[in-house]
């Protein structure tokens, strides 16, 4: 038994261990980049967004538009991913990859920052709100990220007819138009 350990120890020099560590690190980075820029399989009825991305978008929108909000329409009651899915297919493949990568990073950010062991979309609403609130109060990239996420959530939320009625929005100009003179 000790002969095998001695032989293994003789083979594992510092140089070989360093090469092994660099190789594993390079493979990890290459795999991570590949995972980030790959396009997911669209969910049934979608053209670009996966089921997980659709779930993440609803969980994000719930932070700003939770059940019982003053408009009376919760994010979970709106097809948050539908509007974004329609817009996403209008973008170039490069832009689509960037948005998919952004959504994947956001979902894994609580794990990566060691603030939680769960994905963002798996966190309870109170924890998601606290996390986004912290990002909004911070400076730099996390604050900008929170702004982009609010834009994505609001973009889809405010396209829903029930939400527009709740805020009193009407398309077009009221008739008759005033005459300038």
C-alpha positions as CSV (number, residue, x, y, z in Angstrom):
1,X,0.0,0.0,0.0
2,X,2.7,2.4,0.9
3,X,4.5,1.5,-2.3
4,X,1.7,2.9,-4.4
5,X,1.5,6.1,-2.4
6,X,5.3,6.6,-2.6
7,X,5.1,6.0,-6.4
8,X,2.2,8.5,-6.7
9,X,4.0,11.0,-4.6
10,X,7.1,10.8,-6.8
11,X,5.0,11.4,-9.9
12,X,3.1,14.4,-8.5
13,X,5.8,17.0,-8.6
14,X,5.0,20.7,-8.0
15,X,5.3,21.4,-11.7
16,X,2.8,18.6,-12.5
17,X,0.4,19.8,-9.8
18,X,0.6,23.4,-11.1
19,X,0.0,22.2,-14.7
20,X,-3.0,20.2,-13.5
21,X,-4.4,23.2,-11.6
22,X,-3.9,25.5,-14.7
23,X,-5.5,22.9,-16.9
24,X,-8.6,22.4,-14.7
25,X,-8.9,26.2,-14.4
26,X,-8.7,26.7,-18.1
27,X,-11.3,23.9,-18.7
28,X,-13.6,25.5,-16.1
29,X,-13.3,28.9,-17.7
30,X,-13.9,27.6,-21.2
31,X,-16.9,25.6,-20.0
32,X,-18.3,28.6,-18.2
33,X,-18.0,30.8,-21.2
34,X,-19.6,28.2,-23.4
35,X,-22.5,27.8,-20.9
36,X,-23.0,31.6,-20.8
37,X,-23.0,32.2,-24.5
38,X,-25.0,29.2,-25.6
39,X,-28.6,29.7,-26.6
40,X,-31.1,27.8,-24.5
41,X,-33.9,25.7,-25.9
42,X,-37.0,27.9,-26.0
43,X,-39.9,27.0,-23.8
44,X,-43.1,25.7,-25.4
45,X,-44.9,28.6,-27.1
46,X,-41.8,30.8,-27.0
47,X,-39.3,31.7,-29.7
48,X,-36.3,32.5,-27.6
49,X,-36.8,32.3,-23.8
50,X,-36.3,29.1,-21.9
51,X,-38.7,28.0,-19.2
52,X,-36.1,28.9,-16.5
53,X,-35.6,32.3,-18.0
54,X,-39.3,32.9,-18.0
55,X,-39.5,31.8,-14.4
56,X,-36.6,34.2,-13.5
57,X,-38.4,37.1,-15.2
58,X,-41.6,36.5,-13.3
59,X,-39.6,36.3,-10.0
60,X,-37.7,39.5,-10.9
61,X,-40.9,41.4,-11.8
62,X,-42.5,40.2,-8.5
63,X,-39.9,42.3,-6.6
64,X,-41.5,45.5,-8.1
65,X,-45.0,44.2,-8.8
66,X,-45.8,41.8,-6.0
67,X,-49.3,40.3,-5.2
68,X,-51.5,43.0,-3.6
69,X,-49.7,46.0,-5.2
70,X,-51.6,49.2,-5.7
71,X,-52.3,48.5,-9.3
72,X,-54.1,45.3,-8.4
73,X,-52.3,43.2,-11.0
74,X,-49.4,41.0,-9.8
75,X,-46.4,40.1,-12.0
76,X,-47.4,36.5,-11.7
77,X,-50.7,37.3,-13.4
78,X,-49.0,38.9,-16.4
79,X,-47.1,37.2,-19.3
80,X,-43.8,38.8,-18.3
81,X,-41.8,36.6,-20.6
82,X,-44.1,36.9,-23.6
83,X,-43.3,40.5,-24.5
84,X,-39.6,40.1,-23.9
85,X,-39.7,36.9,-26.0
86,X,-41.3,38.8,-28.9
87,X,-38.7,41.6,-28.6
88,X,-35.8,39.2,-28.2
89,X,-36.3,37.5,-31.6
90,X,-35.9,40.9,-33.2
91,X,-32.3,41.2,-31.9
92,X,-29.2,39.8,-33.5
93,X,-27.9,36.4,-32.3
94,X,-25.1,38.2,-30.5
95,X,-27.5,40.5,-28.6
96,X,-29.7,37.5,-27.8
97,X,-26.7,35.6,-26.4
98,X,-25.8,38.7,-24.3
99,X,-29.3,38.9,-22.8
100,X,-29.4,35.1,-22.2
101,X,-26.0,35.4,-20.4
102,X,-27.2,38.3,-18.3
103,X,-30.3,36.3,-17.2
104,X,-28.1,33.3,-16.3
105,X,-25.7,35.4,-14.3
106,X,-28.5,37.2,-12.4
107,X,-30.1,33.9,-11.5
108,X,-26.7,32.5,-10.2
109,X,-25.5,35.8,-8.6
110,X,-26.7,34.9,-5.0
111,X,-24.7,31.7,-5.2
112,X,-21.7,33.3,-6.8
113,X,-21.6,36.1,-4.2
114,X,-22.1,33.6,-1.4
115,X,-25.2,35.5,-0.1
116,X,-27.3,32.4,-0.6
117,X,-27.1,28.8,-1.6
118,X,-30.1,29.1,-3.9
119,X,-30.7,30.6,-7.4
120,X,-32.3,34.1,-7.4
121,X,-35.5,32.6,-8.9
122,X,-35.7,30.1,-6.0
123,X,-35.4,32.6,-3.2
124,X,-38.5,33.7,-1.3
125,X,-39.9,37.1,-2.3
126,X,-38.6,38.9,0.9
127,X,-35.1,37.7,0.1
128,X,-35.3,38.7,-3.6
129,X,-36.6,42.2,-2.5
130,X,-33.7,42.6,0.0
131,X,-31.2,41.5,-2.6
132,X,-32.5,43.9,-5.3
133,X,-32.8,46.7,-2.8
134,X,-29.2,46.2,-1.8
135,X,-28.1,46.4,-5.5
136,X,-30.2,49.5,-6.0
137,X,-28.5,51.2,-3.0
138,X,-25.0,50.1,-4.0
139,X,-22.9,52.0,-6.5
140,X,-21.5,50.9,-9.8
141,X,-22.3,47.7,-11.7
142,X,-24.9,46.2,-9.3
143,X,-26.9,49.4,-9.3
144,X,-26.8,49.5,-13.1
145,X,-27.8,45.9,-13.2
146,X,-30.8,46.6,-10.9
147,X,-31.9,49.3,-13.3
148,X,-31.6,47.0,-16.4
149,X,-33.6,44.4,-14.5
150,X,-36.3,46.9,-13.5
151,X,-36.5,48.0,-17.2
152,X,-36.9,44.4,-18.4
153,X,-39.6,43.7,-15.8
154,X,-41.5,46.9,-16.4
155,X,-41.3,46.6,-20.2
156,X,-43.3,43.5,-20.1
157,X,-45.5,44.4,-17.1
158,X,-46.8,47.7,-18.5
159,X,-47.7,46.1,-21.9
160,X,-50.4,44.1,-20.2
161,X,-53.9,45.6,-20.9
162,X,-55.1,45.1,-17.3
163,X,-52.1,47.1,-16.0
164,X,-52.7,49.9,-18.6
165,X,-56.4,50.1,-17.5
166,X,-55.3,50.2,-13.9
167,X,-53.1,53.2,-14.5
168,X,-55.7,54.9,-16.8
169,X,-53.5,54.7,-19.9
170,X,-55.3,55.1,-23.2
171,X,-53.6,54.7,-26.6
172,X,-53.9,57.7,-28.9
173,X,-55.1,61.2,-28.5
174,X,-58.5,62.1,-26.9
175,X,-60.9,63.4,-29.5
176,X,-61.8,66.1,-30.4
177,X,-58.4,67.6,-30.7
178,X,-58.1,71.3,-29.5
179,X,-57.8,73.7,-32.4
180,X,-54.7,76.0,-32.2
181,X,-55.6,79.5,-33.1
